[in-house]
């Protein structure tokens, strides 16, 4: 069972297999507009992490789904990473997960039942850690393995933290270091050692449940999680939704050390280039900014960290919440700014 490498079946792993942001925008622009009932607090309008539907004055339902192809070879680890990543969208809205459904697609003729069972066991393990059941799901026979969850949660309507509610002057706090996509690229090339794999697994299976506490803190205005479009792409969504700009200090961005080393050596993901091609025109990159660092900020993060927009006064409480929950590398990386009239690049790296 351990001799089967799951990544051999996938063309791109984890959140790196997401449709590129430019193409996704074109596809969605052709989709007809659906119903928008008054109870729908968060829908498609700002590319937020999950939908939110008000049930009553004290409860709103948070709903999301996420699945992808293998980012690692080990079946159980793949299940753990995919489940952690799916639940992150609930936490990013300030919600508490209550239940999940499994989404399973497997090449039945090529993978034995015990391997598929290990994928499901890994997902169930993470859901137990989150305190929720996997109450059902759906499975199909597919050429590439995919696994993920439909995740449901609850949040008080006043504690919903959208990606579009940032305010000028807010500090930006990032919960996890960047570089998971680069580590996955190194794994596929056969150059990632055991310590690097352990780092990759540590970050991708760390639940972002700190989002529950962050959603209740005064001064926290907006949240999102950094996933397939990289830090730059998801911060641009915050900027566009909030009609603001942002400034980010490259020196302050937390990085996974081994991933930064690989990036300097030219080992990066193809998805980072596609991401930059899609949104690079909206980014001002410093003349002295190294190419490897550009690959880091556009690197697709599977189960990446929460990105929090909060008042400067709230920063100590936000960092304390992160640190209490085991996010030792959480750091202030920049700030939101008023968008200058006629500005060509709302996101500025310095």
N, C-alpha and C positions, 0 to 999 in steps of 0.2 A: 504493500500500500504506500509506503514512504518513498518508493522509487518513482512514483508518478509525479511529474512536475506540472502543476496546474497552469503555469504561465505559458507552456508550450501550445496551449489551445487558444490563447487570446492574442489579438493583434495589438492590444494596448491595455494596460492594467489600471485598476482603480479609477479614480476620478480623471486620470489622464485619457480615458476613453470617451469622455463627454464630447458632444458635438461642439466644435469651436464656436466662440461667442458670436462672431460675425454671421456665420451660417445659421446659427440658432435664431438670431434676431430676424433674419430673412424668412426663415420657415414660419416663425410665430406671426410675422406681419401678414402672412397669407391666410392665417387661421381666422375663421369667423368669430365675432364677438359673442360670448355666451351671456347667460343671465347674470345680473349682478344684483342680488337681493340686498336690502338695507342691512341685513344681519351679517353680510360678508365684510368683515373688518379688514382683511388682507387677502388680495387675490393676485392677479397676474401683473398688475400695473407697474410694480417696481422691481420685478424679478426677485422677490423676497424668498426667504428660506422655506416657508411653509404657508399654507392657507390658514386663516383664522376665521371662525364663524361664531358669532355671539349666540349663546344659548339662553342666557338670562342676565340679570344685572351683576351676578357674581361669578359667572362661568362662561368661558369661550372655549370652543373646540379647536385644537391645533392639529392639522392633518398634513402629512408629507409622505413622499415615497422616494427611495433611493436604492439603486442597485448598480452593479458593475461587474466587469470581468476580473479574473484573478490578478492581484498585484503581487502575490507571493505564491510559492509552490506548495507550501504546506496547507492541507485542506482545512484543518481546524483554525489555523491562523487567518486564512482567507475569510472564514465565516465570522470570526471575531472582529476583524477590521471592517467588514461590510456592515455588520450590525451597529458597531460604534459610530460609523459614519452616518448611517441613516438616522439614528437617534439624535445626532448633533443638531439637526434642523429644528427639532422640538425645543431643545435647550436654547438655541439661538433666538427664539421668539420669547424667551422668558418662561416657557412652559414646562410642565412636569409630565413625562410620559406615563400613559396608563395601560397601553396595550399595543401589540404589534401583530402584523400578518407577514408571513414569509413569502418572498418571490423567488422562485427557483427555476432555472433553466439549465439543463445539463445534457451533454452528449452521451446518452445512455449506452450506446454501443461501445464507447471508449473508456468510460469511467465506471468502475465496479461500485455496487451499492454501498460498500463500506466507506469508500472515499467520499461519496456524496453525503453519507450519513455524518461524516466528520465535519463537513462544511456546516450542516445544520446544527450539529452539536456546538460548534464554535459560536454560532449566532445565538443559540439558546443560552449559552454561558454568559454572554454579555447582557442579554435581556434579564437574566436572573440578577446580575450585578446591579442593573438599573431598577430592579424591583417590579418588573412587568412580565406578563405572560406573552408567549407567542400563541395566539388563540386561533390560528388558521393560516390560510395562504393559498397559493396556486403554483403549479409546477407544469413545465412543458419540456419536451425533448428538443434540444437546441444544438447547433453546431459548436458554439462557444459556451463555456460555463458562465453563468451569471448567478449572482445571489444578492439579495438585499431585503429590505423590509418596507411595508407600509406601516408608518408609525403614527399613533394617535396620542394626543396629550390634552391637558387642561391648563388654563391660565385665567387669572382674573382679568377682565377686559381692561382695567386700568394699568395692568402690568405687562401688556403686550409691548414688546420692543421690536419695532419694525426697523428695516434698514434705511428708511427714508425720513427719519425724524431727527437726524443730526442737526446741531445748531452751530453757527459760526462761533469760533473760540473754543469749541470742544477739544479736549485731548483725545488722542487715539491710542488705545491700549490693545496690544496683541498678546493672546494667551499662550500660544505655542510657537516654537521656532520653525523657520521655513526649511525645506529641503527634502521632504518625504518623497516627492516625485523623482528627484535626482537619485536618491538611494534606491528606488525601485528600478531606475534605468541601470544603475550599477549592478543590481542583482541580476537583471536579464543578461547583462554582458559577462556575468560570472566573476566580477571583481569585488563584490561586496563580501567582506569577511564577517565572522560571527559577531564581533562587537558592533559593527554597523547595522547588522540585521536586528540585533537586540535593541538598538536605538530606534530603528524604524518601527519595530513592534511596540515599543514603549509609547511612542507618540501616537500611533494610529489606533491603539486600543485604550487610550485614556479618555474616558467619557467626559464630555463637556457639561456635566450637570451643574457646574458652577454658575451656568446661565440662569438657573432658578433663583439663586441668591442675588445675582447681578440685576435681574429684572425687578427686584424689590428695593434696590438702592436709590435713594434720592440723588438726582443729578445724572443718572444714566439715561441717555436719550435714545440711543440706537444701538442695535447689535446685529451682527451677521457672523457666519462662520466662513473661514477662508478654505475653499475647496478647489474645484477643478479649474477655475479661471485665475487662480493665483491671488496673491495679495493685491496686486495692481488692479486686476479685473474686478474683484469684489469690493475694493475701496471705491472704484469708479461707480459701481452701482449705488453705493452710499452717497457719493457726490451728486450723481444725477437725480436720485430720488429726493435728496434734500435741497437741491438747487444750490450747491455749495462747491467750493474747491477744497483741496487738501494739500498739505505740505508734509513730506515724510523725510526724515533724516536717515540716510542709508546706514550710517554708523550705529544707529540705535536699534536696527532691526535684529531680533534674535535669530541666529542661524544654527542649524545642526552642523557641528564642526566638520564631520566627515563628508557631509554633503557639499559644504563649501569647498573642500579640497578637491572633490570630484569635479565640481563645476569649473574650478580653475584649470583642471586638466582637460576640459572639453567634454566631459561626460554629463550630458543634460538630456531632458526629454524632448521629443519632437513636439509634444503638446505645448511646451513653453514658447516655442517659436510661432506656433499657430495662434496662441493667445496674443502674443505681442503684435503680430500682423493684424489682428482684429481690432486692437484698441490702442496701439502705440501712438497713433496720431493725437490721442487725447492725453498723452503723457509728455511732460517735459523732463527729459533725461539730462543730467549734468554732462558737460563736455568731457570731463575727466572720469565719468562713471564707467567702471569696467564692464565688459560684455558679460563676464561670468555672473556679476551681480544682477544684471538685467535678467539673466536666465533664472536667478533665484526669486525675484519678485514676480515673475510670470509663471513660476513652476507650479504645476497642478498639485495641490495638497489633498491627499486622501485623508479624511478625518482630521482636518486641520484645526487650528485654534480659533477661538472666538475673537472677533474684532469689535471693540467697544468704543462708542463715542460718548463721552461724559464731560461734565464741567471740570475745569482744573481743580476745583475744591474737592471733587469726588474721587480724584485719582488715588489718594492713599487708601480709601475704603475699597476701591476696585482692585487695586494691587493686593491688598490684604486678603480679599475674598479669593483671588486666584491662588495666592500662596498657601492659604489654608487648605485648599483643595488639591494641592500637589503640583501646581503649575509654577515651578520655581523660576522658569525663564520668562515669565510674563513681563512685558516692558512697555513703556510709553514710546511710541514710534513717530508721532507727529501730531498734527492738529488739523481741524477743519477751518476753512477760511471763507470769508465772503467772496463770491465769484465776481471777479472784475469784469466790467462790461467789455464784451468783445474778446474775452480771453479765449485763446485757441486750445489751451491745455488746462483743464480743471485740476489735474493731478500733477504735482511737482515733486520730484525727488531731488534731494540736495546732498 
